[in-house]
């Protein structure tokens, strides 16, 4: 049985959203919009609400730990 997605909504400010978008870009996560475009078009004082919409499970592949360095 596939577990249901949590419907937790997280509110972030524009700076936090840009940080998340930049981190996703650094790790080559799939993104709809480039960070530069977001920075140009987001209202600096806005609150942005995040919630999960898709979870990908690769059950045919063994678990591979995500590795990165704090010095990157």
Phi, psi and omega per residue, in radians:
X1 nan 2.316 3.128
X2 -1.453 2.193 3.124
X3 -1.186 2.615 3.110
X4 -1.302 2.668 3.106
X5 -1.272 2.469 3.025
X6 -1.176 2.505 -3.141
X7 -1.757 0.433 3.135
X8 -1.158 2.249 3.089
X9 -1.832 2.363 3.109
X10 -2.019 2.272 3.084
X11 -1.686 2.263 3.110
X12 -2.300 2.686 3.056
X13 -1.495 3.074 -3.067
X14 -1.088 -0.710 3.136
X15 -1.081 -0.748 3.120
X16 -1.132 -0.706 3.128
X17 -1.112 -0.724 3.105
X18 -1.150 -0.661 3.068
X19 -1.088 -0.748 3.106
X20 -1.111 -0.735 3.131
X21 -1.133 -0.688 3.119
X22 -1.165 -0.746 3.112
X23 -1.076 -0.733 3.096
X24 -1.076 -0.714 3.130
X25 -1.141 -0.714 -3.141
X26 -1.068 -0.648 -3.101
X27 -1.630 0.174 3.100
X28 1.037 0.613 3.041
X29 -1.341 2.598 3.139
X30 -1.100 2.350 -3.135
X31 -2.422 2.582 3.094
X32 -1.429 -0.671 -3.026
X33 -2.207 2.429 3.095
X34 -1.173 2.625 -3.117
X35 -1.032 -0.727 3.133
X36 -1.047 -0.700 3.126
X37 -1.142 -0.778 3.117
X38 -1.017 -0.821 -3.108
X39 -1.040 -0.658 -3.124
X40 -1.268 -0.517 -2.994
X41 -1.884 -0.166 3.133
X42 -1.472 2.528 3.053
X43 -1.367 2.147 -3.060
X44 -0.995 -0.579 -3.084
X45 -1.569 0.045 -3.031
X46 -1.314 2.751 2.969
X47 -1.886 2.330 -3.100
X48 -2.029 2.380 -3.075
X49 -1.883 2.179 -3.105
X50 -1.926 2.428 3.017
X51 -2.629 2.668 -3.084
X52 -1.227 2.443 3.086
X53 -2.185 -0.361 -3.086
X54 -2.639 2.350 3.022
X55 -2.189 2.198 3.123
X56 -1.788 2.180 3.103
X57 -2.004 2.174 3.139
X58 -1.796 1.303 -3.046
X59 -1.194 -0.306 3.141
X60 -1.496 -0.071 -3.122
X61 -2.061 2.506 3.077
X62 -1.163 2.715 3.107
X63 -1.102 2.289 3.093
X64 -2.112 2.082 -3.124
X65 -1.170 2.483 3.062
X66 -1.362 2.213 -3.119
X67 -2.123 2.344 3.020
X68 -2.688 2.910 -3.100
X69 -1.996 2.495 3.079
X70 -1.184 -0.230 -3.116
X71 -1.598 -0.037 3.133
X72 -1.170 nan nan
